[in-house]
Amino acid sequence: MSDMDVNEVLAHLPQRYPFLMIDRVKECEPGKRIVAIKNVSANEPYFPGHFPHRPIMPGVLILEAMAQAAGVLVFRTRGTMPDDKTVYYYVGIDNARFKKPVVPGDQLEIEVHIERELRGISKFGCVARVGGEIVAEATILCAMQGIAGK
């Protein structure tokens, strides 16, 4: 499957505004990789505080965009949708590097590859680019877990 608009993204992620970090999916190869887009707007709720004199997208939110792209990939790979009985969350971040600030007006392209899955934990190689230039990269670990009492 190729392109997914924001409505299809919302169907594959439990996150909502102001924490939705994926606007569109350009490419998705279930079981392999995904390329997602985050349009970075001057209206993002974090910019007034990070930083008033020089708005920069927080690195942790770039990492969150990577995890959300990975989540869409996992749900597409499994042929399932998120529900209120499970949560897909971070269990680790390795080798995170931030090479260039992401600022209002940038279009963040997030590419995520599944490296392996073992005992319900998935490992992903992630790269974020703006205009084809790498701005961040990381290896992330995510897992699906049931919510107690559900």
Contacts in CASP RR format, 6 or more apart in sequence:
PFRMAT RR
TARGET T0000
AUTHOR 0000-0000-0000
METHOD contacts of the structure
MODEL  1
MSDMDVNEVLAHLPQRYPFLMIDRVKECEPGKRIVAIKNVSANEPYFPGH
FPHRPIMPGVLILEAMAQAAGVLVFRTRGTMPDDKTVYYYVGIDNARFKK
PVVPGDQLEIEVHIERELRGISKFGCVARVGGEIVAEATILCAMQGIAGK
1 28 0 8 1.000
1 30 0 8 1.000
1 76 0 8 1.000
2 26 0 8 1.000
2 27 0 8 1.000
2 28 0 8 1.000
3 24 0 8 1.000
3 25 0 8 1.000
3 26 0 8 1.000
3 27 0 8 1.000
4 12 0 8 1.000
4 24 0 8 1.000
4 25 0 8 1.000
4 28 0 8 1.000
4 72 0 8 1.000
5 24 0 8 1.000
6 23 0 8 1.000
6 24 0 8 1.000
8 25 0 8 1.000
9 20 0 8 1.000
9 22 0 8 1.000
9 23 0 8 1.000
9 24 0 8 1.000
9 25 0 8 1.000
9 36 0 8 1.000
9 72 0 8 1.000
10 16 0 8 1.000
10 20 0 8 1.000
11 81 0 8 1.000
12 71 0 8 1.000
12 72 0 8 1.000
12 75 0 8 1.000
12 76 0 8 1.000
12 81 0 8 1.000
12 82 0 8 1.000
13 20 0 8 1.000
13 22 0 8 1.000
13 68 0 8 1.000
13 71 0 8 1.000
13 72 0 8 1.000
13 75 0 8 1.000
13 82 0 8 1.000
14 82 0 8 1.000
14 87 0 8 1.000
14 88 0 8 1.000
15 21 0 8 1.000
15 68 0 8 1.000
18 44 0 8 1.000
18 45 0 8 1.000
19 64 0 8 1.000
20 68 0 8 1.000
21 38 0 8 1.000
21 61 0 8 1.000
21 64 0 8 1.000
21 65 0 8 1.000
21 68 0 8 1.000
22 36 0 8 1.000
22 37 0 8 1.000
22 38 0 8 1.000
22 65 0 8 1.000
22 68 0 8 1.000
22 69 0 8 1.000
22 72 0 8 1.000
22 110 0 8 1.000
23 36 0 8 1.000
23 37 0 8 1.000
23 38 0 8 1.000
23 39 0 8 1.000
24 36 0 8 1.000
24 37 0 8 1.000
25 34 0 8 1.000
25 35 0 8 1.000
25 36 0 8 1.000
25 37 0 8 1.000
25 69 0 8 1.000
25 72 0 8 1.000
26 35 0 8 1.000
26 36 0 8 1.000
26 37 0 8 1.000
26 109 0 8 1.000
27 33 0 8 1.000
27 34 0 8 1.000
27 35 0 8 1.000
28 34 0 8 1.000
28 35 0 8 1.000
28 72 0 8 1.000
28 73 0 8 1.000
28 76 0 8 1.000
30 73 0 8 1.000
30 76 0 8 1.000
30 77 0 8 1.000
30 79 0 8 1.000
31 73 0 8 1.000
31 77 0 8 1.000
31 114 0 8 1.000
32 113 0 8 1.000
32 114 0 8 1.000
33 73 0 8 1.000
33 111 0 8 1.000
33 112 0 8 1.000
33 113 0 8 1.000
33 114 0 8 1.000
34 69 0 8 1.000
34 70 0 8 1.000
34 72 0 8 1.000
34 73 0 8 1.000
34 76 0 8 1.000
34 110 0 8 1.000
34 111 0 8 1.000
34 112 0 8 1.000
35 109 0 8 1.000
35 110 0 8 1.000
35 111 0 8 1.000
36 65 0 8 1.000
36 68 0 8 1.000
36 69 0 8 1.000
36 72 0 8 1.000
36 109 0 8 1.000
36 110 0 8 1.000
36 112 0 8 1.000
37 107 0 8 1.000
37 108 0 8 1.000
37 109 0 8 1.000
37 110 0 8 1.000
38 65 0 8 1.000
38 107 0 8 1.000
38 108 0 8 1.000
38 110 0 8 1.000
39 105 0 8 1.000
39 107 0 8 1.000
39 108 0 8 1.000
40 57 0 8 1.000
40 102 0 8 1.000
40 103 0 8 1.000
40 104 0 8 1.000
40 105 0 8 1.000
40 106 0 8 1.000
40 107 0 8 1.000
40 108 0 8 1.000
41 104 0 8 1.000
41 105 0 8 1.000
42 55 0 8 1.000
42 104 0 8 1.000
42 105 0 8 1.000
44 55 0 8 1.000
44 57 0 8 1.000
44 104 0 8 1.000
46 57 0 8 1.000
46 58 0 8 1.000
46 61 0 8 1.000
47 55 0 8 1.000
47 104 0 8 1.000
50 56 0 8 1.000
50 57 0 8 1.000
50 58 0 8 1.000
55 103 0 8 1.000
55 104 0 8 1.000
56 101 0 8 1.000
56 102 0 8 1.000
56 103 0 8 1.000
57 101 0 8 1.000
57 102 0 8 1.000
57 103 0 8 1.000
57 106 0 8 1.000
57 108 0 8 1.000
59 98 0 8 1.000
59 102 0 8 1.000
59 136 0 8 1.000
62 98 0 8 1.000
62 102 0 8 1.000
62 108 0 8 1.000
62 128 0 8 1.000
62 135 0 8 1.000
62 136 0 8 1.000
63 93 0 8 1.000
63 96 0 8 1.000
63 136 0 8 1.000
63 138 0 8 1.000
63 140 0 8 1.000
65 108 0 8 1.000
65 110 0 8 1.000
65 128 0 8 1.000
66 110 0 8 1.000
66 112 0 8 1.000
66 124 0 8 1.000
66 126 0 8 1.000
66 128 0 8 1.000
66 136 0 8 1.000
66 138 0 8 1.000
66 140 0 8 1.000
67 90 0 8 1.000
67 140 0 8 1.000
67 142 0 8 1.000
69 110 0 8 1.000
69 111 0 8 1.000
69 112 0 8 1.000
69 126 0 8 1.000
70 112 0 8 1.000
70 122 0 8 1.000
70 124 0 8 1.000
70 126 0 8 1.000
70 140 0 8 1.000
70 142 0 8 1.000
71 88 0 8 1.000
71 142 0 8 1.000
73 112 0 8 1.000
73 114 0 8 1.000
73 124 0 8 1.000
74 88 0 8 1.000
74 122 0 8 1.000
74 142 0 8 1.000
74 144 0 8 1.000
75 81 0 8 1.000
75 82 0 8 1.000
75 88 0 8 1.000
77 114 0 8 1.000
82 88 0 8 1.000
84 147 0 8 1.000
84 150 0 8 1.000
85 146 0 8 1.000
85 147 0 8 1.000
85 150 0 8 1.000
86 144 0 8 1.000
86 145 0 8 1.000
86 146 0 8 1.000
86 147 0 8 1.000
86 150 0 8 1.000
87 144 0 8 1.000
87 145 0 8 1.000
87 146 0 8 1.000
87 147 0 8 1.000
88 142 0 8 1.000
88 143 0 8 1.000
88 144 0 8 1.000
89 142 0 8 1.000
89 143 0 8 1.000
89 145 0 8 1.000
90 140 0 8 1.000
90 141 0 8 1.000
90 142 0 8 1.000
91 121 0 8 1.000
91 141 0 8 1.000
91 142 0 8 1.000
91 143 0 8 1.000
92 140 0 8 1.000
92 141 0 8 1.000
92 142 0 8 1.000
93 138 0 8 1.000
93 139 0 8 1.000
93 140 0 8 1.000
93 141 0 8 1.000
94 138 0 8 1.000
94 139 0 8 1.000
94 140 0 8 1.000
94 141 0 8 1.000
95 137 0 8 1.000
95 138 0 8 1.000
95 139 0 8 1.000
96 136 0 8 1.000
96 137 0 8 1.000
96 138 0 8 1.000
97 136 0 8 1.000
97 137 0 8 1.000
97 138 0 8 1.000
98 135 0 8 1.000
98 136 0 8 1.000
99 134 0 8 1.000
99 135 0 8 1.000
99 136 0 8 1.000
99 137 0 8 1.000
100 130 0 8 1.000
100 133 0 8 1.000
100 134 0 8 1.000
100 135 0 8 1.000
101 135 0 8 1.000
102 108 0 8 1.000
102 128 0 8 1.000
102 130 0 8 1.000
102 135 0 8 1.000
102 136 0 8 1.000
106 130 0 8 1.000
107 130 0 8 1.000
107 131 0 8 1.000
108 128 0 8 1.000
108 129 0 8 1.000
108 130 0 8 1.000
108 135 0 8 1.000
109 128 0 8 1.000
109 129 0 8 1.000
109 130 0 8 1.000
109 131 0 8 1.000
109 132 0 8 1.000
110 126 0 8 1.000
110 127 0 8 1.000
110 128 0 8 1.000
111 126 0 8 1.000
111 127 0 8 1.000
111 128 0 8 1.000
111 129 0 8 1.000
112 124 0 8 1.000
112 125 0 8 1.000
112 126 0 8 1.000
113 124 0 8 1.000
113 125 0 8 1.000
113 126 0 8 1.000
114 122 0 8 1.000
114 123 0 8 1.000
114 124 0 8 1.000
115 123 0 8 1.000
115 124 0 8 1.000
115 125 0 8 1.000
115 139 0 8 1.000
116 122 0 8 1.000
116 123 0 8 1.000
117 123 0 8 1.000
120 143 0 8 1.000
120 144 0 8 1.000
121 141 0 8 1.000
121 142 0 8 1.000
121 143 0 8 1.000
122 141 0 8 1.000
122 142 0 8 1.000
122 143 0 8 1.000
123 139 0 8 1.000
123 140 0 8 1.000
123 141 0 8 1.000
124 139 0 8 1.000
124 140 0 8 1.000
124 141 0 8 1.000
124 142 0 8 1.000
125 137 0 8 1.000
125 138 0 8 1.000
125 139 0 8 1.000
125 140 0 8 1.000
126 137 0 8 1.000
126 138 0 8 1.000
126 139 0 8 1.000
126 140 0 8 1.000
127 134 0 8 1.000
127 136 0 8 1.000
127 137 0 8 1.000
128 134 0 8 1.000
128 135 0 8 1.000
128 136 0 8 1.000
128 137 0 8 1.000
129 135 0 8 1.000
END
